[in-house]
Amino acid sequence: MNIFNRKEIFVTMDLQKFGQISSILDKENINYTYKTFNTSGARPGTIQSIGLNSKCMIQYYIYVHKKDYDKACWVLRDNKLF
């Protein structure tokens, strides 16, 4: 899946929520990709990250193929994740 045929389905900073969504998409056989973004600029577990809330350092972006977008939205709404 390349950037031209995918749509963003969810963005979160909650690793548990990311796990729930990816598990549901797997269960429904919906292919997805994801990327992560470090919002703090510091690497987790280093001296620069002291005092930062580690739960708010990584942002997770989840993408599905354009043709699966409606189904993925329906599945996530049905599981009360939207």
PDB file of N, CA, C and O in Angstrom:
ATOM      1  N   MET A   1       0.853  -1.171   0.000  1.00  0.00           N
ATOM      2  CA  MET A   1       0.000   0.000   0.000  1.00  0.00           C
ATOM      3  C   MET A   1       0.903   1.240   0.000  1.00  0.00           C
ATOM      4  O   MET A   1       1.761   1.401   0.868  1.00  0.00           O
ATOM      5  N   ASN A   2       0.693   2.093  -0.976  1.00  0.00           N
ATOM      6  CA  ASN A   2       1.503   3.307  -1.019  1.00  0.00           C
ATOM      7  C   ASN A   2       0.680   4.509  -0.555  1.00  0.00           C
ATOM      8  O   ASN A   2      -0.516   4.380  -0.291  1.00  0.00           O
ATOM      9  N   ILE A   3       1.303   5.645  -0.458  1.00  0.00           N
ATOM     10  CA  ILE A   3       0.632   6.822   0.105  1.00  0.00           C
ATOM     11  C   ILE A   3      -0.509   7.332  -0.770  1.00  0.00           C
ATOM     12  O   ILE A   3      -1.341   8.108  -0.301  1.00  0.00           O
ATOM     13  N   PHE A   4      -0.562   6.913  -2.025  1.00  0.00           N
ATOM     14  CA  PHE A   4      -1.605   7.404  -2.923  1.00  0.00           C
ATOM     15  C   PHE A   4      -2.887   6.582  -2.862  1.00  0.00           C
ATOM     16  O   PHE A   4      -3.936   7.054  -3.302  1.00  0.00           O
ATOM     17  N   ASN A   5      -2.826   5.366  -2.328  1.00  0.00           N
ATOM     18  CA  ASN A   5      -4.040   4.551  -2.275  1.00  0.00           C
ATOM     19  C   ASN A   5      -4.422   4.180  -0.844  1.00  0.00           C
ATOM     20  O   ASN A   5      -5.089   3.169  -0.626  1.00  0.00           O
ATOM     21  N   ARG A   6      -4.013   4.976   0.119  1.00  0.00           N
ATOM     22  CA  ARG A   6      -4.371   4.719   1.509  1.00  0.00           C
ATOM     23  C   ARG A   6      -5.058   5.943   2.115  1.00  0.00           C
ATOM     24  O   ARG A   6      -4.914   7.069   1.638  1.00  0.00           O
ATOM     25  N   LYS A   7      -5.813   5.677   3.186  1.00  0.00           N
ATOM     26  CA  LYS A   7      -6.478   6.755   3.913  1.00  0.00           C
ATOM     27  C   LYS A   7      -6.197   6.572   5.397  1.00  0.00           C
ATOM     28  O   LYS A   7      -6.142   5.451   5.904  1.00  0.00           O
ATOM     29  N   GLU A   8      -6.023   7.678   6.068  1.00  0.00           N
ATOM     30  CA  GLU A   8      -5.798   7.647   7.511  1.00  0.00           C
ATOM     31  C   GLU A   8      -7.115   7.289   8.199  1.00  0.00           C
ATOM     32  O   GLU A   8      -8.147   7.915   7.957  1.00  0.00           O
ATOM     33  N   ILE A   9      -7.060   6.280   9.053  1.00  0.00           N
ATOM     34  CA  ILE A   9      -8.267   5.836   9.740  1.00  0.00           C
ATOM     35  C   ILE A   9      -8.267   6.258  11.211  1.00  0.00           C
ATOM     36  O   ILE A   9      -9.332   6.435  11.803  1.00  0.00           O
ATOM     37  N   PHE A  10      -7.087   6.420  11.799  1.00  0.00           N
ATOM     38  CA  PHE A  10      -7.035   6.742  13.227  1.00  0.00           C
ATOM     39  C   PHE A  10      -5.665   7.305  13.591  1.00  0.00           C
ATOM     40  O   PHE A  10      -4.644   6.905  13.032  1.00  0.00           O
ATOM     41  N   VAL A  11      -5.666   8.231  14.530  1.00  0.00           N
ATOM     42  CA  VAL A  11      -4.430   8.777  15.095  1.00  0.00           C
ATOM     43  C   VAL A  11      -4.592   8.769  16.605  1.00  0.00           C
ATOM     44  O   VAL A  11      -5.616   9.212  17.125  1.00  0.00           O
ATOM     45  N   THR A  12      -3.586   8.267  17.310  1.00  0.00           N
ATOM     46  CA  THR A  12      -3.655   8.219  18.762  1.00  0.00           C
ATOM     47  C   THR A  12      -2.259   8.286  19.359  1.00  0.00           C
ATOM     48  O   THR A  12      -1.266   7.997  18.690  1.00  0.00           O
ATOM     49  N   MET A  13      -2.199   8.671  20.621  1.00  0.00           N
ATOM     50  CA  MET A  13      -0.952   8.618  21.384  1.00  0.00           C
ATOM     51  C   MET A  13      -1.030   7.507  22.418  1.00  0.00           C
ATOM     52  O   MET A  13      -0.106   7.331  23.212  1.00  0.00           O
ATOM     53  N   ASP A  14      -2.119   6.760  22.413  1.00  0.00           N
ATOM     54  CA  ASP A  14      -2.369   5.707  23.385  1.00  0.00           C
ATOM     55  C   ASP A  14      -1.990   4.357  22.785  1.00  0.00           C
ATOM     56  O   ASP A  14      -2.650   3.878  21.863  1.00  0.00           O
ATOM     57  N   LEU A  15      -0.929   3.744  23.305  1.00  0.00           N
ATOM     58  CA  LEU A  15      -0.454   2.469  22.782  1.00  0.00           C
ATOM     59  C   LEU A  15      -1.519   1.384  22.928  1.00  0.00           C
ATOM     60  O   LEU A  15      -1.652   0.529  22.053  1.00  0.00           O
ATOM     61  N   GLN A  16      -2.269   1.410  24.011  1.00  0.00           N
ATOM     62  CA  GLN A  16      -3.323   0.421  24.221  1.00  0.00           C
ATOM     63  C   GLN A  16      -4.410   0.557  23.149  1.00  0.00           C
ATOM     64  O   GLN A  16      -4.875  -0.446  22.607  1.00  0.00           O
ATOM     65  N   LYS A  17      -4.812   1.782  22.846  1.00  0.00           N
ATOM     66  CA  LYS A  17      -5.821   2.029  21.806  1.00  0.00           C
ATOM     67  C   LYS A  17      -5.286   1.578  20.453  1.00  0.00           C
ATOM     68  O   LYS A  17      -6.025   0.986  19.665  1.00  0.00           O
ATOM     69  N   PHE A  18      -4.020   1.847  20.173  1.00  0.00           N
ATOM     70  CA  PHE A  18      -3.393   1.395  18.933  1.00  0.00           C
ATOM     71  C   PHE A  18      -3.478  -0.130  18.837  1.00  0.00           C
ATOM     72  O   PHE A  18      -3.796  -0.672  17.779  1.00  0.00           O
ATOM     73  N   GLY A  19      -3.195  -0.813  19.938  1.00  0.00           N
ATOM     74  CA  GLY A  19      -3.270  -2.269  19.966  1.00  0.00           C
ATOM     75  C   GLY A  19      -4.681  -2.785  19.731  1.00  0.00           C
ATOM     76  O   GLY A  19      -4.874  -3.765  19.011  1.00  0.00           O
ATOM     77  N   GLN A  20      -5.676  -2.125  20.340  1.00  0.00           N
ATOM     78  CA  GLN A  20      -7.072  -2.525  20.148  1.00  0.00           C
ATOM     79  C   GLN A  20      -7.480  -2.391  18.681  1.00  0.00           C
ATOM     80  O   GLN A  20      -8.095  -3.292  18.111  1.00  0.00           O
ATOM     81  N   ILE A  21      -7.134  -1.273  18.089  1.00  0.00           N
ATOM     82  CA  ILE A  21      -7.524  -1.018  16.700  1.00  0.00           C
ATOM     83  C   ILE A  21      -6.841  -1.996  15.756  1.00  0.00           C
ATOM     84  O   ILE A  21      -7.488  -2.563  14.876  1.00  0.00           O
ATOM     85  N   SER A  22      -5.543  -2.198  15.931  1.00  0.00           N
ATOM     86  CA  SER A  22      -4.842  -3.115  15.035  1.00  0.00           C
ATOM     87  C   SER A  22      -5.354  -4.544  15.207  1.00  0.00           C
ATOM     88  O   SER A  22      -5.416  -5.298  14.235  1.00  0.00           O
ATOM     89  N   SER A  23      -5.719  -4.922  16.420  1.00  0.00           N
ATOM     90  CA  SER A  23      -6.268  -6.260  16.672  1.00  0.00           C
ATOM     91  C   SER A  23      -7.614  -6.442  15.960  1.00  0.00           C
ATOM     92  O   SER A  23      -7.867  -7.485  15.358  1.00  0.00           O
ATOM     93  N   ILE A  24      -8.463  -5.431  16.033  1.00  0.00           N
ATOM     94  CA  ILE A  24      -9.774  -5.504  15.378  1.00  0.00           C
ATOM     95  C   ILE A  24      -9.610  -5.549  13.864  1.00  0.00           C
ATOM     96  O   ILE A  24     -10.290  -6.323  13.191  1.00  0.00           O
ATOM     97  N   LEU A  25      -8.722  -4.733  13.325  1.00  0.00           N
ATOM     98  CA  LEU A  25      -8.500  -4.740  11.884  1.00  0.00           C
ATOM     99  C   LEU A  25      -7.950  -6.093  11.429  1.00  0.00           C
ATOM    100  O   LEU A  25      -8.337  -6.598  10.375  1.00  0.00           O
ATOM    101  N   ASP A  26      -7.049  -6.679  12.221  1.00  0.00           N
ATOM    102  CA  ASP A  26      -6.532  -8.017  11.912  1.00  0.00           C
ATOM    103  C   ASP A  26      -7.660  -9.048  11.916  1.00  0.00           C
ATOM    104  O   ASP A  26      -7.766  -9.874  11.009  1.00  0.00           O
ATOM    105  N   LYS A  27      -8.492  -8.986  12.940  1.00  0.00           N
ATOM    106  CA  LYS A  27      -9.596  -9.947  13.083  1.00  0.00           C
ATOM    107  C   LYS A  27     -10.557  -9.863  11.901  1.00  0.00           C
ATOM    108  O   LYS A  27     -11.101 -10.879  11.469  1.00  0.00           O
ATOM    109  N   GLU A  28     -10.767  -8.663  11.380  1.00  0.00           N
ATOM    110  CA  GLU A  28     -11.682  -8.452  10.253  1.00  0.00           C
ATOM    111  C   GLU A  28     -10.982  -8.588   8.896  1.00  0.00           C
ATOM    112  O   GLU A  28     -11.587  -8.318   7.859  1.00  0.00           O
ATOM    113  N   ASN A  29      -9.723  -9.002   8.900  1.00  0.00           N
ATOM    114  CA  ASN A  29      -8.929  -9.171   7.673  1.00  0.00           C
ATOM    115  C   ASN A  29      -8.842  -7.889   6.850  1.00  0.00           C
ATOM    116  O   ASN A  29      -8.907  -7.924   5.622  1.00  0.00           O
ATOM    117  N   ILE A  30      -8.695  -6.774   7.530  1.00  0.00           N
ATOM    118  CA  ILE A  30      -8.509  -5.488   6.867  1.00  0.00           C
ATOM    119  C   ILE A  30      -7.023  -5.144   6.956  1.00  0.00           C
ATOM    120  O   ILE A  30      -6.485  -4.955   8.047  1.00  0.00           O
ATOM    121  N   ASN A  31      -6.377  -5.065   5.813  1.00  0.00           N
ATOM    122  CA  ASN A  31      -4.952  -4.728   5.790  1.00  0.00           C
ATOM    123  C   ASN A  31      -4.765  -3.271   6.194  1.00  0.00           C
ATOM    124  O   ASN A  31      -5.549  -2.400   5.816  1.00  0.00           O
ATOM    125  N   TYR A  32      -3.719  -3.027   6.965  1.00  0.00           N
ATOM    126  CA  TYR A  32      -3.427  -1.671   7.411  1.00  0.00           C
ATOM    127  C   TYR A  32      -1.915  -1.492   7.510  1.00  0.00           C
ATOM    128  O   TYR A  32      -1.159  -2.459   7.591  1.00  0.00           O
ATOM    129  N   THR A  33      -1.510  -0.261   7.501  1.00  0.00           N
ATOM    130  CA  THR A  33      -0.128   0.093   7.788  1.00  0.00           C
ATOM    131  C   THR A  33      -0.171   1.165   8.858  1.00  0.00           C
ATOM    132  O   THR A  33      -1.213   1.764   9.123  1.00  0.00           O
ATOM    133  N   TYR A  34       0.972   1.393   9.461  1.00  0.00           N
ATOM    134  CA  TYR A  34       1.026   2.437  10.475  1.00  0.00           C
ATOM    135  C   TYR A  34       2.391   3.091  10.447  1.00  0.00           C
ATOM    136  O   TYR A  34       3.365   2.536   9.938  1.00  0.00           O
ATOM    137  N   LYS A  35       2.430   4.276  11.002  1.00  0.00           N
ATOM    138  CA  LYS A  35       3.714   4.939  11.197  1.00  0.00           C
ATOM    139  C   LYS A  35       3.673   5.585  12.573  1.00  0.00           C
ATOM    140  O   LYS A  35       2.603   5.864  13.114  1.00  0.00           O
ATOM    141  N   THR A  36       4.832   5.812  13.115  1.00  0.00           N
ATOM    142  CA  THR A  36       4.939   6.447  14.423  1.00  0.00           C
ATOM    143  C   THR A  36       5.716   7.743  14.273  1.00  0.00           C
ATOM    144  O   THR A  36       6.547   7.900  13.378  1.00  0.00           O
ATOM    145  N   PHE A  37       5.423   8.655  15.169  1.00  0.00           N
ATOM    146  CA  PHE A  37       6.094   9.946  15.159  1.00  0.00           C
ATOM    147  C   PHE A  37       6.408  10.321  16.592  1.00  0.00           C
ATOM    148  O   PHE A  37       5.512  10.354  17.435  1.00  0.00           O
ATOM    149  N   ASN A  38       7.671  10.603  16.880  1.00  0.00           N
ATOM    150  CA  ASN A  38       8.096  11.027  18.209  1.00  0.00           C
ATOM    151  C   ASN A  38       7.840  12.522  18.331  1.00  0.00           C
ATOM    152  O   ASN A  38       8.525  13.331  17.706  1.00  0.00           O
ATOM    153  N   THR A  39       6.853  12.882  19.139  1.00  0.00           N
ATOM    154  CA  THR A  39       6.439  14.279  19.243  1.00  0.00           C
ATOM    155  C   THR A  39       7.357  15.125  20.112  1.00  0.00           C
ATOM    156  O   THR A  39       7.317  16.354  20.038  1.00  0.00           O
ATOM    157  N   SER A  40       8.181  14.489  20.933  1.00  0.00           N
ATOM    158  CA  SER A  40       9.016  15.248  21.866  1.00  0.00           C
ATOM    159  C   SER A  40      10.383  15.609  21.307  1.00  0.00           C
ATOM    160  O   SER A  40      11.015  16.556  21.775  1.00  0.00           O
ATOM    161  N   GLY A  41      10.839  14.871  20.320  1.00  0.00           N
ATOM    162  CA  GLY A  41      12.175  15.074  19.802  1.00  0.00           C
ATOM    163  C   GLY A  41      13.234  14.324  20.602  1.00  0.00           C
ATOM    164  O   GLY A  41      14.382  14.225  20.171  1.00  0.00           O
ATOM    165  N   ALA A  42      12.856  13.796  21.761  1.00  0.00           N
ATOM    166  CA  ALA A  42      13.788  13.026  22.602  1.00  0.00           C
ATOM    167  C   ALA A  42      13.531  11.545  22.403  1.00  0.00           C
ATOM    168  O   ALA A  42      12.395  11.128  22.178  1.00  0.00           O
ATOM    169  N   ARG A  43      14.587  10.753  22.485  1.00  0.00           N
ATOM    170  CA  ARG A  43      14.437   9.302  22.383  1.00  0.00           C
ATOM    171  C   ARG A  43      13.989   8.756  23.731  1.00  0.00           C
ATOM    172  O   ARG A  43      14.598   9.075  24.752  1.00  0.00           O
ATOM    173  N   PRO A  44      12.930   7.933  23.759  1.00  0.00           N
ATOM    174  CA  PRO A  44      12.480   7.348  25.024  1.00  0.00           C
ATOM    175  C   PRO A  44      13.605   6.582  25.710  1.00  0.00           C
ATOM    176  O   PRO A  44      14.355   5.851  25.063  1.00  0.00           O
ATOM    177  N   GLY A  45      13.714   6.754  27.016  1.00  0.00           N
ATOM    178  CA  GLY A  45      14.732   6.046  27.783  1.00  0.00           C
ATOM    179  C   GLY A  45      16.091   6.722  27.808  1.00  0.00           C
ATOM    180  O   GLY A  45      17.051   6.138  28.312  1.00  0.00           O
ATOM    181  N   THR A  46      16.204   7.936  27.279  1.00  0.00           N
ATOM    182  CA  THR A  46      17.471   8.653  27.297  1.00  0.00           C
ATOM    183  C   THR A  46      17.393   9.809  28.285  1.00  0.00           C
ATOM    184  O   THR A  46      16.323  10.123  28.806  1.00  0.00           O
ATOM    185  N   ILE A  47      18.511  10.422  28.530  1.00  0.00           N
ATOM    186  CA  ILE A  47      18.583  11.534  29.478  1.00  0.00           C
ATOM    187  C   ILE A  47      17.690  12.698  29.045  1.00  0.00           C
ATOM    188  O   ILE A  47      17.154  13.411  29.893  1.00  0.00           O
ATOM    189  N   GLN A  48      17.524  12.896  27.736  1.00  0.00           N
ATOM    190  CA  GLN A  48      16.687  13.992  27.250  1.00  0.00           C
ATOM    191  C   GLN A  48      15.211  13.784  27.571  1.00  0.00           C
ATOM    192  O   GLN A  48      14.437  14.741  27.584  1.00  0.00           O
ATOM    193  N   SER A  49      14.816  12.534  27.830  1.00  0.00           N
ATOM    194  CA  SER A  49      13.405  12.251  28.061  1.00  0.00           C
ATOM    195  C   SER A  49      13.022  12.313  29.541  1.00  0.00           C
ATOM    196  O   SER A  49      11.863  12.080  29.883  1.00  0.00           O
ATOM    197  N   ILE A  50      13.970  12.623  30.420  1.00  0.00           N
ATOM    198  CA  ILE A  50      13.660  12.724  31.847  1.00  0.00           C
ATOM    199  C   ILE A  50      12.651  13.855  32.065  1.00  0.00           C
ATOM    200  O   ILE A  50      12.838  14.974  31.585  1.00  0.00           O
ATOM    201  N   GLY A  51      11.596  13.546  32.787  1.00  0.00           N
ATOM    202  CA  GLY A  51      10.561  14.529  33.074  1.00  0.00           C
ATOM    203  C   GLY A  51       9.456  14.586  32.044  1.00  0.00           C
ATOM    204  O   GLY A  51       8.446  15.254  32.262  1.00  0.00           O
ATOM    205  N   LEU A  52       9.625  13.897  30.921  1.00  0.00           N
ATOM    206  CA  LEU A  52       8.580  13.878  29.892  1.00  0.00           C
ATOM    207  C   LEU A  52       7.648  12.696  30.145  1.00  0.00           C
ATOM    208  O   LEU A  52       8.089  11.634  30.585  1.00  0.00           O
ATOM    209  N   ASN A  53       6.388  12.881  29.871  1.00  0.00           N
ATOM    210  CA  ASN A  53       5.419  11.806  30.005  1.00  0.00           C
ATOM    211  C   ASN A  53       5.586  10.862  28.820  1.00  0.00           C
ATOM    212  O   ASN A  53       5.292  11.230  27.682  1.00  0.00           O
ATOM    213  N   SER A  54       6.055   9.655  29.083  1.00  0.00           N
ATOM    214  CA  SER A  54       6.338   8.712  28.001  1.00  0.00           C
ATOM    215  C   SER A  54       5.070   8.305  27.248  1.00  0.00           C
ATOM    216  O   SER A  54       5.156   7.856  26.105  1.00  0.00           O
ATOM    217  N   LYS A  55       3.902   8.451  27.864  1.00  0.00           N
ATOM    218  CA  LYS A  55       2.660   8.100  27.187  1.00  0.00           C
ATOM    219  C   LYS A  55       2.272   9.132  26.133  1.00  0.00           C
ATOM    220  O   LYS A  55       1.396   8.876  25.307  1.00  0.00           O
ATOM    221  N   CYS A  56       2.911  10.281  26.157  1.00  0.00           N
ATOM    222  CA  CYS A  56       2.585  11.348  25.198  1.00  0.00           C
ATOM    223  C   CYS A  56       3.738  11.647  24.254  1.00  0.00           C
ATOM    224  O   CYS A  56       3.766  12.707  23.628  1.00  0.00           O
ATOM    225  N   MET A  57       4.684  10.733  24.145  1.00  0.00           N
ATOM    226  CA  MET A  57       5.840  10.983  23.290  1.00  0.00           C
ATOM    227  C   MET A  57       5.666  10.431  21.869  1.00  0.00           C
ATOM    228  O   MET A  57       6.215  10.984  20.917  1.00  0.00           O
ATOM    229  N   ILE A  58       4.904   9.347  21.729  1.00  0.00           N
ATOM    230  CA  ILE A  58       4.778   8.687  20.432  1.00  0.00           C
ATOM    231  C   ILE A  58       3.352   8.824  19.922  1.00  0.00           C
ATOM    232  O   ILE A  58       2.392   8.532  20.636  1.00  0.00           O
ATOM    233  N   GLN A  59       3.229   9.270  18.681  1.00  0.00           N
ATOM    234  CA  GLN A  59       1.932   9.377  18.033  1.00  0.00           C
ATOM    235  C   GLN A  59       1.850   8.279  16.976  1.00  0.00           C
ATOM    236  O   GLN A  59       2.772   8.107  16.179  1.00  0.00           O
ATOM    237  N   TYR A  60       0.747   7.541  16.974  1.00  0.00           N
ATOM    238  CA  TYR A  60       0.544   6.423  16.066  1.00  0.00           C
ATOM    239  C   TYR A  60      -0.481   6.806  14.999  1.00  0.00           C
ATOM    240  O   TYR A  60      -1.587   7.239  15.321  1.00  0.00           O
ATOM    241  N   TYR A  61      -0.112   6.646  13.742  1.00  0.00           N
ATOM    242  CA  TYR A  61      -1.002   6.900  12.611  1.00  0.00           C
ATOM    243  C   TYR A  61      -1.325   5.545  11.980  1.00  0.00           C
ATOM    244  O   TYR A  61      -0.421   4.764  11.680  1.00  0.00           O
ATOM    245  N   ILE A  62      -2.619   5.269  11.779  1.00  0.00           N
ATOM    246  CA  ILE A  62      -3.043   4.002  11.192  1.00  0.00           C
ATOM    247  C   ILE A  62      -3.734   4.300   9.861  1.00  0.00           C
ATOM    248  O   ILE A  62      -4.603   5.168   9.775  1.00  0.00           O
ATOM    249  N   TYR A  63      -3.328   3.561   8.825  1.00  0.00           N
ATOM    250  CA  TYR A  63      -3.855   3.752   7.479  1.00  0.00           C
ATOM    251  C   TYR A  63      -4.439   2.451   6.948  1.00  0.00           C
ATOM    252  O   TYR A  63      -3.940   1.367   7.251  1.00  0.00           O
ATOM    253  N   VAL A  64      -5.503   2.567   6.150  1.00  0.00           N
ATOM    254  CA  VAL A  64      -6.073   1.427   5.445  1.00  0.00           C
ATOM    255  C   VAL A  64      -6.151   1.782   3.963  1.00  0.00           C
ATOM    256  O   VAL A  64      -6.079   2.950   3.581  1.00  0.00           O
ATOM    257  N   HIS A  65      -6.298   0.759   3.151  1.00  0.00           N
ATOM    258  CA  HIS A  65      -6.465   0.983   1.715  1.00  0.00           C
ATOM    259  C   HIS A  65      -7.780   1.734   1.493  1.00  0.00           C
ATOM    260  O   HIS A  65      -8.755   1.528   2.215  1.00  0.00           O
ATOM    261  N   LYS A  66      -7.790   2.596   0.495  1.00  0.00           N
ATOM    262  CA  LYS A  66      -8.990   3.399   0.205  1.00  0.00           C
ATOM    263  C   LYS A  66     -10.239   2.539   0.036  1.00  0.00           C
ATOM    264  O   LYS A  66     -11.323   2.919   0.477  1.00  0.00           O
ATOM    265  N   LYS A  67     -10.083   1.378  -0.606  1.00  0.00           N
ATOM    266  CA  LYS A  67     -11.248   0.524  -0.851  1.00  0.00           C
ATOM    267  C   LYS A  67     -11.772  -0.111   0.445  1.00  0.00           C
ATOM    268  O   LYS A  67     -12.923  -0.544   0.489  1.00  0.00           O
ATOM    269  N   ASP A  68     -10.952  -0.174   1.493  1.00  0.00           N
ATOM    270  CA  ASP A  68     -11.358  -0.761   2.773  1.00  0.00           C
ATOM    271  C   ASP A  68     -11.765   0.285   3.803  1.00  0.00           C
ATOM    272  O   ASP A  68     -12.140  -0.064   4.923  1.00  0.00           O
ATOM    273  N   TYR A  69     -11.696   1.554   3.442  1.00  0.00           N
ATOM    274  CA  TYR A  69     -11.925   2.624   4.408  1.00  0.00           C
ATOM    275  C   TYR A  69     -13.321   2.574   5.030  1.00  0.00           C
ATOM    276  O   TYR A  69     -13.451   2.658   6.251  1.00  0.00           O
ATOM    277  N   ASP A  70     -14.360   2.439   4.213  1.00  0.00           N
ATOM    278  CA  ASP A  70     -15.727   2.411   4.744  1.00  0.00           C
ATOM    279  C   ASP A  70     -15.945   1.219   5.670  1.00  0.00           C
ATOM    280  O   ASP A  70     -16.550   1.354   6.733  1.00  0.00           O
ATOM    281  N   LYS A  71     -15.453   0.057   5.264  1.00  0.00           N
ATOM    282  CA  LYS A  71     -15.598  -1.134   6.104  1.00  0.00           C
ATOM    283  C   LYS A  71     -14.857  -0.937   7.432  1.00  0.00           C
ATOM    284  O   LYS A  71     -15.382  -1.279   8.491  1.00  0.00           O
ATOM    285  N   ALA A  72     -13.654  -0.394   7.376  1.00  0.00           N
ATOM    286  CA  ALA A  72     -12.871  -0.170   8.591  1.00  0.00           C
ATOM    287  C   ALA A  72     -13.575   0.814   9.523  1.00  0.00           C
ATOM    288  O   ALA A  72     -13.600   0.607  10.736  1.00  0.00           O
ATOM    289  N   CYS A  73     -14.144   1.880   8.968  1.00  0.00           N
ATOM    290  CA  CYS A  73     -14.893   2.838   9.792  1.00  0.00           C
ATOM    291  C   CYS A  73     -16.075   2.156  10.467  1.00  0.00           C
ATOM    292  O   CYS A  73     -16.323   2.352  11.657  1.00  0.00           O
ATOM    293  N   TRP A  74     -16.798   1.359   9.700  1.00  0.00           N
ATOM    294  CA  TRP A  74     -17.962   0.667  10.234  1.00  0.00           C
ATOM    295  C   TRP A  74     -17.553  -0.282  11.360  1.00  0.00           C
ATOM    296  O   TRP A  74     -18.202  -0.315  12.405  1.00  0.00           O
ATOM    297  N   VAL A  75     -16.489  -1.050  11.157  1.00  0.00           N
ATOM    298  CA  VAL A  75     -16.023  -2.006  12.158  1.00  0.00           C
ATOM    299  C   VAL A  75     -15.581  -1.287  13.429  1.00  0.00           C
ATOM    300  O   VAL A  75     -15.912  -1.725  14.531  1.00  0.00           O
ATOM    301  N   LEU A  76     -14.845  -0.198  13.291  1.00  0.00           N
ATOM    302  CA  LEU A  76     -14.374   0.525  14.477  1.00  0.00           C
ATOM    303  C   LEU A  76     -15.522   1.209  15.208  1.00  0.00           C
ATOM    304  O   LEU A  76     -15.523   1.269  16.437  1.00  0.00           O
ATOM    305  N   ARG A  77     -16.494   1.724  14.470  1.00  0.00           N
ATOM    306  CA  ARG A  77     -17.693   2.297  15.125  1.00  0.00           C
ATOM    307  C   ARG A  77     -18.482   1.216  15.838  1.00  0.00           C
ATOM    308  O   ARG A  77     -18.967   1.427  16.949  1.00  0.00           O
ATOM    309  N   ASP A  78     -18.610   0.073  15.211  1.00  0.00           N
ATOM    310  CA  ASP A  78     -19.354  -1.043  15.803  1.00  0.00           C
ATOM    311  C   ASP A  78     -18.700  -1.498  17.111  1.00  0.00           C
ATOM    312  O   ASP A  78     -19.389  -1.962  18.019  1.00  0.00           O
ATOM    313  N   ASN A  79     -17.378  -1.366  17.208  1.00  0.00           N
ATOM    314  CA  ASN A  79     -16.642  -1.735  18.431  1.00  0.00           C
ATOM    315  C   ASN A  79     -16.472  -0.542  19.366  1.00  0.00           C
ATOM    316  O   ASN A  79     -15.727  -0.613  20.343  1.00  0.00           O
ATOM    317  N   LYS A  80     -17.161   0.547  19.064  1.00  0.00           N
ATOM    318  CA  LYS A  80     -17.180   1.765  19.876  1.00  0.00           C
ATOM    319  C   LYS A  80     -15.783   2.373  20.086  1.00  0.00           C
ATOM    320  O   LYS A  80     -15.448   2.853  21.168  1.00  0.00           O
ATOM    321  N   LEU A  81     -14.995   2.333  19.022  1.00  0.00           N
ATOM    322  CA  LEU A  81     -13.657   2.940  19.064  1.00  0.00           C
ATOM    323  C   LEU A  81     -13.636   4.301  18.372  1.00  0.00           C
ATOM    324  O   LEU A  81     -12.611   4.983  18.382  1.00  0.00           O
ATOM    325  N   PHE A  82     -14.748   4.699  17.777  1.00  0.00           N
ATOM    326  CA  PHE A  82     -14.880   6.032  17.180  1.00  0.00           C
ATOM    327  C   PHE A  82     -15.795   6.825  18.049  1.00  0.00           C
ATOM    328  O   PHE A  82     -16.069   7.989  17.758  1.00  0.00           O
TER     329      PHE A  82
END
